[in-house]
Amino acid sequence: MRKIRMGMVGGGEGAFIGAIHRMAAALDGQIELVCGAFSADPQRSLRSGRALFLDPQRCYPDYQTLFTAEAQLPLGQRMDFVAIVTPNHLHLPVACMALESGFDVMSDKPATLSLEECRYLAATVEKTGRLYGLTHTYTGYPLVKEARALVAVGRLGAVQKVVVEYSQGWLAAPASVENKQAAWRLDPARAGLSCCMGDIGVHAANLVEYVCTDRLQTICAHLTASLPDRLLDDEGTVLFNTAKGTNGVLIASQVCVGEENELRLRVYGDKASLEWRQQEPNSLWLKFADAPAQRVRAGVGELSALAQANLRTPSGHPEGYIEAFANHYRNFAGQIRANLSHRNASDSERDVPDITDALSGMAFIEAVVQASKSPQKWHRLAASKNTQSHIEQGVVS
């Protein structure tokens, strides 16, 4: 029994998401950060590592040196996995080198810049036999897991319609491009095909697929950029049909003035419907045609096994973004422990977005961008093997 050792690529001085990953990984006391290449600037990487009280000898000037040096350390010292928290264009090369060097990977989304790259990554995961996780944060919330269980056991009946919205306002002002976080997201060389859909729309799509245990299959999309000098989208609307025949609407925008992080999911069945909002994550609403609405609260009453496994505090003590992030890290650490002890991972430990979710996400982003540019109305998402069967695994009532 020991802590799982984590390295990090990216997330140094001035970065936002790196600190979130570090807090989440540390929350349960299961993981410790032992090394990293925190910046493309070697001196900044060293400063960042020292600020985190790391051994200066393990604050590396670049990710290539990180993997080479760590692989040469004894098994009892080297990192077990790496967290990738860089801009999108570095996700593929960093992940592939980590996997080929014998390390498991937890990556920010999207996994790569293109579906072709993601297929190459999937082949590398399969070839190396290493673990790969993707931080689609919002599926880590306990009541999102409860929503998944309610759909799976038929509480809503047959799902008829899904409406998902993810609205922010932080890119509305032209001056927002001066923001470091905005600059790379609006740069095709670093962000890829899309800004808004690649950044938050894919989260909304993943949330639908997770809760409904279904995959988006065909889409009709319209993307726009609110300012003439923007090369990538900052808002869009997607109509979709799923593999099981459900119709839906996905709205994503980063130019909705006044919105903070309004991720909202509504699933309508022929018996009941549910609603969940990320800004009020401890509540899940169930609504009926012939009975009063019910508000399910985290920590109150008997919830599904997966929801219970991802709760930490008594009722009335809010669990939020960091805790949802932490659930993925804790469960991923459980997968690593299972491999180290030659046992099968539990349902809860396996409940982490993986390479099949990465493939599905990249297929979504690519299809949405192509559909928005095309006069053709409906477009089919590129299929990836075993994605539908994978998403149906681990459904615990």
C-alpha positions as a printed Julia matrix, in Angstrom:
397×3 Matrix{Float64}:
   0.0    0.0     0.0
   1.4    3.34   -1.08
   0.35   6.52   -2.79
   0.13   6.48   -6.58
   2.89   8.68   -7.98
   1.89  11.32  -10.54
   3.89  13.41  -12.99
   2.55  16.42  -14.85
   3.17  17.99  -18.24
   2.02  21.63  -18.4
   0.21  23.47  -15.64
   3.03  25.8   -14.61
   3.07  29.52  -13.79
   0.02  31.35  -15.15
  -1.9   28.19  -16.03
  -5.47  27.61  -14.81
  -6.32  23.95  -15.23
  -3.04  22.53  -13.89
  -3.8   23.72  -10.38
  -7.3   22.2   -10.6
  -5.79  18.83  -11.57
  -3.3   18.98   -8.7
  -5.99  19.81   -6.13
  -8.26  17.07   -7.45
  -5.52  14.45   -7.53
  -4.49  15.27   -3.95
  -7.98  15.44   -2.43
  -8.33  11.8    -1.34
  -4.74  11.3    -0.24
  -4.31   8.52   -2.79
  -1.99  10.35   -5.21
   1.15  12.42   -4.82
   2.8   14.7    -7.38
   6.47  13.72   -7.66
   7.73  15.28  -10.9
   6.84  17.32  -13.94
   7.71  19.36  -17.0
   5.51  22.32  -16.21
   6.39  24.67  -19.06
   8.1   24.83  -22.44
  10.43  27.33  -20.77
  12.93  25.26  -18.72
  13.43  27.96  -16.09
   9.7   28.46  -15.68
   9.29  24.69  -15.33
  11.91  24.64  -12.58
  10.34  27.6   -10.77
   6.92  26.01  -10.97
   8.18  22.72   -9.57
  10.03  24.41   -6.74
   6.9   26.37   -5.85
   5.22  22.97   -5.44
   8.09  21.8    -3.17
   9.3   19.16   -5.61
  12.81  17.84   -5.87
  14.54  20.2    -8.36
  16.15  17.14   -9.99
  12.66  15.99  -10.99
  11.51  19.33  -12.43
  12.38  18.65  -16.04
  13.0   21.13  -18.89
  10.68  19.31  -21.33
   8.41  16.3   -21.5
  10.9   14.24  -23.52
  13.45  14.51  -20.71
  10.74  13.77  -18.15
   9.78  10.42  -19.66
  13.35   9.38  -20.44
  14.6   10.16  -16.94
  11.61   8.74  -15.07
  11.75   5.48  -17.02
  15.33   5.0   -15.84
  14.44   5.33  -12.16
  13.82   2.22  -10.01
  10.23   0.97   -9.89
   9.92   2.13   -6.31
  10.68   5.76   -7.24
   9.42   6.5   -10.74
   6.01   8.02  -11.41
   3.1    5.71  -12.16
   1.18   8.0   -14.49
   1.27  11.46  -16.04
  -1.4   14.15  -16.12
  -1.42  16.1   -19.4
  -2.67  19.67  -18.88
  -1.24  21.44  -21.94
  -2.98  23.2   -24.85
  -4.6   20.71  -27.21
  -1.84  20.46  -29.82
   0.5   18.76  -27.34
  -1.93  16.13  -26.07
  -1.07  13.52  -28.71
   2.75  13.65  -28.69
   2.91  13.78  -24.9
   0.41  10.93  -24.44
   2.08   8.68  -27.01
   5.56   9.15  -25.56
   4.21   8.51  -22.05
   2.45   5.31  -23.1
   5.45   4.04  -25.05
   7.69   4.82  -22.07
   5.55   2.58  -19.85
   3.39   5.17  -18.07
  -0.38   5.43  -17.75
  -2.0    8.68  -18.89
  -4.7   11.02  -17.6
  -5.31  13.74  -20.19
  -7.31  16.89  -20.51
  -9.89  16.81  -23.27
 -10.08  16.81  -26.22
  -7.61  13.97  -26.57
  -6.09  15.21  -29.84
  -6.48  17.77  -32.62
  -8.28  15.43  -35.01
 -10.08  12.12  -35.22
  -7.23  10.69  -37.28
  -4.81  11.56  -34.47
  -7.18  10.06  -31.92
  -7.3    6.78  -33.81
  -3.51   6.72  -33.75
  -3.63   7.37  -30.01
  -6.16   4.55  -29.54
  -3.87   2.18  -31.43
  -0.99   3.22  -29.15
  -3.11   2.59  -26.04
  -4.01  -0.87  -27.35
  -0.42  -1.67  -28.37
   1.13  -0.64  -25.06
  -1.63  -2.01  -22.82
  -1.4    1.08  -20.62
  -4.33   2.87  -18.95
  -5.72   6.04  -20.52
  -8.16   8.4   -18.81
  -9.8   11.62  -20.01
 -11.03  14.33  -17.65
 -14.61  14.89  -18.75
 -15.16  16.41  -15.34
 -18.94  16.61  -15.2
 -19.55  12.88  -15.27
 -17.73  12.79  -11.93
 -20.63  14.42  -10.06
 -22.55  11.97   -7.84
 -25.98  13.09   -9.07
 -24.91  12.75  -12.7
 -24.16   9.14  -11.83
 -27.57   8.92  -10.19
 -29.16  10.29  -13.35
 -27.37   7.61  -15.38
 -28.7    4.92  -13.06
 -32.27   6.26  -13.23
 -32.21   6.16  -17.02
 -30.66   2.69  -17.03
 -33.3    1.14  -14.76
 -36.14   2.68  -16.76
 -37.36   5.25  -14.21
 -38.0    7.71  -17.04
 -39.38   5.08  -19.4
 -38.23   5.23  -23.01
 -36.09   8.32  -23.57
 -37.78  10.57  -26.14
 -35.83  13.84  -26.08
 -32.63  15.31  -24.64
 -31.8   19.01  -24.29
 -28.31  19.99  -23.11
 -26.94  23.51  -22.8
 -23.47  24.76  -21.92
 -23.32  28.55  -21.87
 -20.52  30.87  -20.77
 -19.91  34.58  -21.36
 -16.18  35.02  -20.92
 -15.35  35.33  -24.64
 -18.01  37.95  -25.38
 -15.69  40.98  -25.2
 -13.08  41.58  -27.94
 -10.47  42.2   -25.24
 -10.86  38.6   -24.08
  -8.3   37.55  -26.71
  -5.64  39.18  -24.52
  -6.4   36.52  -21.92
  -3.84  33.7   -22.09
  -6.57  31.07  -21.8
  -8.58  32.67  -24.62
  -5.58  33.18  -26.91
  -4.72  29.52  -27.38
  -8.35  28.39  -27.52
  -8.97  30.74  -30.46
  -5.79  29.69  -32.27
  -6.36  26.79  -34.73
  -2.71  25.73  -34.45
  -3.07  25.07  -30.73
  -6.8   24.42  -30.23
  -7.58  22.44  -33.37
 -10.76  22.59  -35.46
 -12.98  24.33  -32.93
 -12.92  26.67  -29.98
 -16.38  26.47  -28.38
 -17.37  22.97  -29.45
 -13.88  21.61  -28.76
 -13.74  23.3   -25.36
 -17.23  22.98  -23.86
 -19.57  21.53  -26.49
 -17.76  18.22  -26.3
 -18.37  18.18  -22.52
 -22.1   18.56  -23.17
 -22.04  15.76  -25.74
 -20.16  13.49  -23.35
 -22.67  14.24  -20.58
 -25.54  13.15  -22.82
 -23.77   9.95  -23.82
 -22.88   9.07  -20.24
 -26.28   9.71  -18.67
 -28.24   8.08  -21.49
 -25.77   5.2   -22.03
 -26.07   6.02  -25.71
 -23.91   7.51  -28.46
 -24.62  10.46  -30.71
 -24.98   9.09  -34.23
 -26.15  11.82  -36.63
 -26.0   15.61  -36.29
 -27.06  18.85  -37.95
 -24.97  21.82  -36.84
 -24.53  25.58  -37.14
 -21.43  27.26  -35.69
 -20.56  30.96  -35.71
 -17.85  33.35  -34.53
 -19.2   36.52  -32.94
 -16.26  38.71  -34.03
 -14.99  38.98  -37.62
 -11.33  38.4   -36.74
 -11.97  35.11  -34.93
 -10.82  32.05  -36.85
 -12.75  29.55  -34.72
 -16.31  29.28  -33.46
 -17.36  30.77  -30.14
 -20.95  29.47  -30.17
 -23.14  26.93  -31.92
 -26.26  24.77  -31.99
 -26.42  21.06  -32.79
 -29.45  18.88  -33.49
 -28.67  15.21  -32.93
 -30.03  11.68  -33.05
 -28.53   8.88  -30.97
 -27.82   5.26  -31.76
 -30.95   4.28  -29.81
 -33.12   6.72  -31.77
 -33.4    9.6   -29.29
 -33.69  13.15  -30.66
 -31.87  16.01  -29.0
 -30.57  19.57  -29.04
 -27.14  20.72  -27.88
 -26.47  24.43  -27.37
 -22.98  25.68  -26.54
 -21.79  29.27  -26.35
 -18.94  31.24  -24.82
 -20.42  34.63  -25.7
 -23.62  34.58  -23.6
 -23.04  37.73  -21.55
 -23.64  37.18  -17.85
 -23.5   33.39  -17.94
 -20.83  31.81  -15.78
 -20.76  28.06  -16.37
 -24.33  27.11  -17.17
 -24.21  23.43  -17.98
 -27.76  22.08  -17.87
 -29.1   18.67  -18.89
 -32.74  17.66  -19.38
 -33.74  14.12  -20.32
 -37.39  13.44  -21.22
 -38.82   9.92  -21.13
 -42.37   8.72  -21.77
 -42.91   8.21  -18.01
 -40.86  10.99  -16.41
 -38.07  13.49  -16.99
 -34.96  14.62  -15.13
 -33.0   17.85  -14.92
 -29.51  18.57  -13.57
 -27.52  21.84  -13.46
 -23.8   22.06  -12.84
 -24.22  25.3   -10.88
 -26.51  23.46   -8.43
 -24.86  20.04   -8.56
 -26.29  18.55   -5.36
 -29.86  18.59   -6.72
 -31.48  16.42   -9.37
 -35.08  17.07  -10.36
 -37.49  14.32  -11.36
 -40.74  15.45  -13.01
 -43.93  13.56  -13.84
 -47.1   14.17  -15.83
 -49.41  13.07  -13.0
 -47.51  13.68   -9.75
 -45.57  16.45   -8.02
 -41.96  16.96   -9.02
 -39.31  15.42   -6.76
 -35.96  16.9    -5.86
 -33.28  14.26   -5.25
 -30.51  15.55   -3.0
 -26.97  14.23   -2.72
 -26.5   12.3     0.5
 -30.22  11.99    1.26
 -31.87   8.6     1.03
 -30.76   5.56   -0.91
 -28.95   6.41   -4.14
 -27.4    4.16   -6.77
 -24.17   2.32   -6.06
 -22.06   4.56   -8.3
 -23.55   7.73   -6.81
 -22.87   6.47   -3.28
 -19.32   5.49   -4.19
 -18.58   9.04   -5.33
 -20.03  10.94   -2.37
 -17.73  12.17    0.38
 -19.72  14.33    2.8
 -23.05  14.2     4.69
 -26.11  15.85    3.17
 -26.1   19.63    3.11
 -22.34  19.87    2.61
 -21.9   20.88   -1.03
 -19.59  18.84   -3.24
 -18.61  20.59   -6.42
 -16.16  20.89   -9.3
 -12.99  19.86   -7.47
 -14.7   16.83   -5.95
 -16.08  15.73   -9.33
 -12.61  16.06  -10.81
 -11.2   14.19   -7.83
 -13.59  11.28   -8.36
 -12.02  10.61  -11.74
  -8.51  10.79  -10.26
  -9.35   8.53   -7.31
 -11.05   5.99   -9.56
  -8.16   6.09  -12.03
  -5.71   5.53   -9.17
  -7.84   2.51   -8.25
  -7.34   1.11  -11.75
  -3.57   1.53  -11.37
  -3.68  -0.2    -7.96
  -5.7   -3.03   -9.46
  -3.07  -3.55  -12.15
  -0.23  -3.4    -9.64
  -1.91  -6.04   -7.46
  -3.09  -8.18  -10.42
  -6.78  -7.92   -9.59
  -9.8   -6.79  -11.57
 -10.82  -3.16  -11.09
 -14.2   -2.58   -9.45
 -17.19  -0.97  -11.19
 -16.46   2.31   -9.45
 -12.77   2.23  -10.38
 -13.62   1.59  -14.02
 -16.06   4.5   -14.06
 -13.61   6.92  -15.72
 -13.82   8.35  -19.27
 -11.31   6.47  -21.43
 -10.01   6.17  -24.98
 -13.43   5.22  -26.38
 -14.84   8.46  -24.97
 -11.88  10.27  -26.52
 -12.73   8.79  -29.91
 -16.4    9.67  -29.52
 -15.54  13.24  -28.53
 -13.23  13.81  -31.49
 -15.79  12.29  -33.87
 -18.34  14.77  -32.46
 -16.08  17.82  -32.84
 -15.03  16.9   -36.35
 -18.57  16.13  -37.52
 -19.99  19.35  -36.06
 -17.37  21.51  -37.8
 -17.85  19.72  -41.11
 -21.65  19.83  -40.86
 -21.64  23.55  -40.13
 -19.71  24.2   -43.33
 -21.8   21.87  -45.48
 -25.11  22.51  -47.32
 -26.06  18.92  -46.46
 -28.48  18.77  -43.53
 -27.59  15.59  -41.61
 -24.14  14.09  -41.05
 -23.2   10.78  -39.48
 -20.5   10.69  -36.83
 -17.58   8.44  -37.67
 -17.97   5.13  -35.88
 -15.28   3.7   -33.65
 -15.25   0.06  -32.63
 -16.79  -1.0   -29.33
 -17.87   2.53  -28.33
 -21.51   1.64  -27.84
 -20.81  -1.56  -25.92
 -18.28   0.28  -23.77
 -20.66   3.02  -22.72
 -23.17   0.44  -21.52
 -20.64  -1.2   -19.2
 -20.75  -0.52  -15.49
 -24.37   0.63  -15.3
 -25.18   0.03  -11.64
 -28.7    0.54  -10.3
